Every structure is written in structure tokens, then in C-alpha cells.
């Protein structure tokens, strides 16, 4: 990624039924998505970070 480029961050909120909501007071789950410095997609769900590759989760390589 080019230096000085601001990375886009997306925030999605969901209620207990999994429906998208716009009011934070109704949200039981919040997903924040962005690209890290290495160009990998990162999604934070309730503070837990998951790094994804284009072909699937990174944990496929773990033994």
C-alpha cells in the first residue's frame, strides 16, 4: 500500500437476532473491518482481531 494513504474503516452493528442496526444502544455485536499495513483484511468482533487472507483465514496454516 502506498504511504500516506488513509485506510478505509467500516463499522457494522448487529442485534441479538443478527439483523443490522444503526443505533449503538441496540447492538449486541459490532464488527469493524479494515486493511492492515500489509494489505490483509482485519475484522474486529467485540475486540477480537481476526486476520483473513484472500483465500481464507490465516489459521489454516497452523499445526
C-alpha atoms as a printed R data frame, in Angstrom:
   type eleno elety resid chain resno       x       y      z
1  ATOM     1    CA   UNK     A     1   0.000   0.000  0.000
2  ATOM     2    CA   UNK     A     2   1.197   3.498 -0.715
3  ATOM     3    CA   UNK     A     3   2.487   5.567  2.170
4  ATOM     4    CA   UNK     A     4   0.208   8.354  3.330
5  ATOM     5    CA   UNK     A     5  -2.936   6.625  2.054
6  ATOM     6    CA   UNK     A     6  -5.663   6.595  4.685
7  ATOM     7    CA   UNK     A     7  -7.172   3.141  5.043
8  ATOM     8    CA   UNK     A     8 -10.946   2.866  4.964
9  ATOM     9    CA   UNK     A     9 -12.559   1.504  8.130
10 ATOM    10    CA   UNK     A    10 -16.061   0.025  8.083
11 ATOM    11    CA   UNK     A    11 -18.219  -0.500 11.190
12 ATOM    12    CA   UNK     A    12 -21.266  -2.777 11.151
13 ATOM    13    CA   UNK     A    13 -23.633  -3.299 14.107
14 ATOM    14    CA   UNK     A    14 -25.993  -6.236 14.692
15 ATOM    15    CA   UNK     A    15 -28.693  -7.071 17.253
16 ATOM    16    CA   UNK     A    16 -29.119 -10.425 19.035
17 ATOM    17    CA   UNK     A    17 -31.064 -11.800 16.036
18 ATOM    18    CA   UNK     A    18 -28.250 -10.933 13.613
19 ATOM    19    CA   UNK     A    19 -30.130  -8.050 11.981
20 ATOM    20    CA   UNK     A    20 -28.168  -4.933 11.047
21 ATOM    21    CA   UNK     A    21 -28.951  -1.943 13.287
22 ATOM    22    CA   UNK     A    22 -27.860   1.702 13.184
23 ATOM    23    CA   UNK     A    23 -28.421   2.513 16.885
24 ATOM    24    CA   UNK     A    24 -25.424   1.527 19.061
25 ATOM    25    CA   UNK     A    25 -27.790   1.030 22.028
26 ATOM    26    CA   UNK     A    26 -29.486  -1.839 20.136
27 ATOM    27    CA   UNK     A    27 -26.262  -3.500 19.007
28 ATOM    28    CA   UNK     A    28 -25.131  -6.704 20.695
29 ATOM    29    CA   UNK     A    29 -22.255  -7.234 18.252
30 ATOM    30    CA   UNK     A    30 -20.057  -4.722 16.428
31 ATOM    31    CA   UNK     A    31 -17.773  -5.692 13.542
32 ATOM    32    CA   UNK     A    32 -15.017  -3.282 12.475
33 ATOM    33    CA   UNK     A    33 -13.239  -4.104  9.187
34 ATOM    34    CA   UNK     A    34 -10.080  -2.526  7.762
35 ATOM    35    CA   UNK     A    35  -6.873  -3.377  5.885
36 ATOM    36    CA   UNK     A    36  -3.611  -3.523  7.865
37 ATOM    37    CA   UNK     A    37  -0.186  -2.251  6.739
38 ATOM    38    CA   UNK     A    38   0.462  -5.497  4.829
39 ATOM    39    CA   UNK     A    39  -2.813  -5.303  2.897
40 ATOM    40    CA   UNK     A    40  -4.554  -8.054  4.892
41 ATOM    41    CA   UNK     A    41  -8.227  -7.728  5.773
42 ATOM    42    CA   UNK     A    42  -8.690  -7.431  9.554
43 ATOM    43    CA   UNK     A    43 -12.070  -7.775 11.253
44 ATOM    44    CA   UNK     A    44 -12.554  -6.946 14.920
45 ATOM    45    CA   UNK     A    45 -15.566  -8.506 16.616
46 ATOM    46    CA   UNK     A    46 -16.094  -7.362 20.219
47 ATOM    47    CA   UNK     A    47 -12.366  -6.606 20.464
48 ATOM    48    CA   UNK     A    48 -11.141  -9.921 18.989
49 ATOM    49    CA   UNK     A    49  -8.970  -9.499 15.875
50 ATOM    50    CA   UNK     A    50  -9.134 -11.979 13.006
51 ATOM    51    CA   UNK     A    51  -6.753 -11.564 10.043
52 ATOM    52    CA   UNK     A    52  -8.013 -13.014  6.764
53 ATOM    53    CA   UNK     A    53  -6.166 -13.862  3.564
54 ATOM    54    CA   UNK     A    54  -7.896 -13.548  0.179
55 ATOM    55    CA   UNK     A    55  -8.230 -17.360  0.091
56 ATOM    56    CA   UNK     A    56  -9.413 -17.803  3.701
57 ATOM    57    CA   UNK     A    57  -8.431 -17.432  7.373
58 ATOM    58    CA   UNK     A    58  -4.723 -17.426  8.285
59 ATOM    59    CA   UNK     A    59  -5.271 -20.186 10.841
60 ATOM    60    CA   UNK     A    60  -5.369 -22.774  8.015
61 ATOM    61    CA   UNK     A    61  -1.547 -22.814  8.132
62 ATOM    62    CA   UNK     A    62  -1.315 -23.541 11.865
63 ATOM    63    CA   UNK     A    63  -0.386 -27.021 13.040
